[in-house]
Amino acid sequence: MKRAKYQDVLDLGEKLNIQNGKVEESDGKLKIWGTASTQYEKDLLWDEIKRVGGENPDDLMADIKVADESVYARHTVESGETLGKIAKHYYGDASKYNAIYKANSDKLKSADLIYPDQELVIPKL
């Protein structure tokens, strides 16, 4: 049963609160639909699909849309975080922190001053 194979993907979809989610199994394929809040969440789902099913799974059809295409992600700052750490998390490169700073210049007075519970826009690069 394909659903069991891809259960980790379905669980992640629930955790991310994917909207309008639908799952069907037919013709030997698992078919999933839904809408992620941001591109980052869509990427997380696809990374999990590839982890489970390989780079081009032939037993799965997924149609994941993105609700907010104006940003890559939205991030709520946690205690101890820096823009560099946040950039590393989303982009894999801490030196891209300036892109986050520029996208949030209306809220941030300095790239060195961020506070817990601030919501930051993570821009597309």
C-alpha positions as CSV (number, residue, x, y, z in Angstrom):
1,M,0.0,0.0,0.0
2,K,1.5,3.3,-1.1
3,R,-0.1,5.3,1.7
4,A,2.0,3.4,4.3
5,K,5.2,4.1,2.3
6,Y,4.5,7.8,2.1
7,Q,3.1,8.1,5.7
8,D,6.0,10.4,6.7
9,V,5.0,12.8,3.9
10,L,1.4,12.8,4.9
11,D,2.4,13.4,8.6
12,L,4.6,16.3,7.5
13,G,1.6,17.7,5.6
14,E,-0.5,17.6,8.7
15,K,2.3,19.2,10.8
16,L,2.6,22.0,8.2
17,N,-1.2,22.5,8.2
18,I,-1.4,22.0,4.5
19,Q,-4.8,23.4,3.3
20,N,-7.3,21.6,1.0
21,G,-5.3,18.4,1.4
22,K,-6.6,15.3,-0.4
23,V,-5.1,11.8,-0.7
24,E,-6.2,9.1,-3.1
25,E,-4.7,5.8,-4.1
26,S,-5.5,4.5,-7.6
27,D,-3.8,2.9,-10.6
28,G,-0.9,1.8,-8.2
29,K,-0.1,5.4,-7.4
30,L,-0.7,7.6,-4.4
31,K,-2.1,11.0,-5.5
32,I,-1.9,13.9,-3.1
33,W,-3.0,17.5,-3.4
34,G,-2.9,20.5,-1.1
35,T,-1.8,24.1,-0.6
36,A,1.3,25.0,1.4
37,S,1.5,28.4,3.1
38,T,4.8,29.3,1.5
39,Q,7.3,28.0,-1.0
40,Y,9.6,26.8,1.9
41,E,6.9,24.5,3.2
42,K,6.3,23.2,-0.4
43,D,10.0,22.5,-0.6
44,L,10.0,20.7,2.7
45,L,7.2,18.4,1.4
46,W,9.1,17.7,-1.8
47,D,12.3,17.0,0.1
48,E,10.4,14.4,2.2
49,I,8.8,12.9,-1.0
50,K,12.3,12.5,-2.5
51,R,13.7,11.1,0.7
52,V,11.0,8.4,0.8
53,G,10.4,7.7,-2.9
54,G,13.7,8.7,-4.6
55,E,14.4,11.7,-6.9
56,N,11.6,10.9,-9.4
57,P,9.1,8.6,-7.7
58,D,6.9,6.7,-10.2
59,D,4.4,5.6,-7.6
60,L,3.3,9.1,-6.5
61,M,1.6,12.1,-8.1
62,A,1.7,15.3,-6.1
63,D,0.2,18.7,-6.8
64,I,1.3,21.1,-4.1
65,K,0.3,24.7,-4.6
66,V,1.5,27.7,-2.6
67,A,-0.9,30.2,-0.9
68,D,1.6,33.1,-0.5
69,E,4.0,33.4,-3.4
70,S,5.2,36.8,-2.4
71,V,7.7,35.4,0.1
72,Y,9.8,32.2,0.4
73,A,8.8,31.8,4.1
74,R,7.7,33.6,7.2
75,H,9.7,33.1,10.4
76,T,9.1,33.8,14.0
77,V,12.3,34.7,15.8
78,E,13.3,32.5,18.7
79,S,15.6,33.4,21.6
80,G,19.2,33.1,20.6
81,E,18.7,33.3,16.9
82,T,20.6,35.7,14.6
83,L,19.9,36.7,11.0
84,G,22.9,34.6,10.0
85,K,21.5,31.5,11.7
86,I,18.1,32.1,10.1
87,A,19.7,32.5,6.7
88,K,21.6,29.3,7.1
89,H,18.3,27.5,8.0
90,Y,16.4,28.7,4.9
91,Y,19.2,29.2,2.3
92,G,21.9,26.9,3.6
93,D,24.2,30.0,3.7
94,A,24.6,32.3,6.7
95,S,26.1,35.0,4.6
96,K,22.8,35.6,2.9
97,Y,21.5,37.2,6.1
98,N,21.5,40.7,4.4
99,A,18.6,39.6,2.1
100,I,16.5,38.9,5.2
101,Y,17.5,42.2,6.7
102,K,16.6,44.2,3.6
103,A,13.2,42.4,3.3
104,N,12.5,43.4,6.9
105,S,14.1,46.9,7.0
106,D,10.7,48.4,8.0
107,K,10.9,46.4,11.3
108,L,14.6,46.1,11.9
109,K,16.9,49.0,12.8
110,S,20.0,46.9,12.5
111,A,20.9,43.4,11.2
112,D,22.3,42.7,14.7
113,L,19.1,43.5,16.6
114,I,16.3,41.0,16.3
115,Y,14.0,40.0,19.1
116,P,12.1,36.8,20.0
117,D,8.5,36.7,18.6
118,Q,9.3,39.1,15.7
119,E,7.8,37.8,12.5
120,L,10.3,38.1,9.6
121,V,9.7,37.7,5.9
122,I,12.2,35.3,4.3
123,P,12.4,36.6,0.7
124,K,12.9,34.5,-2.4
125,L,16.4,34.7,-3.7
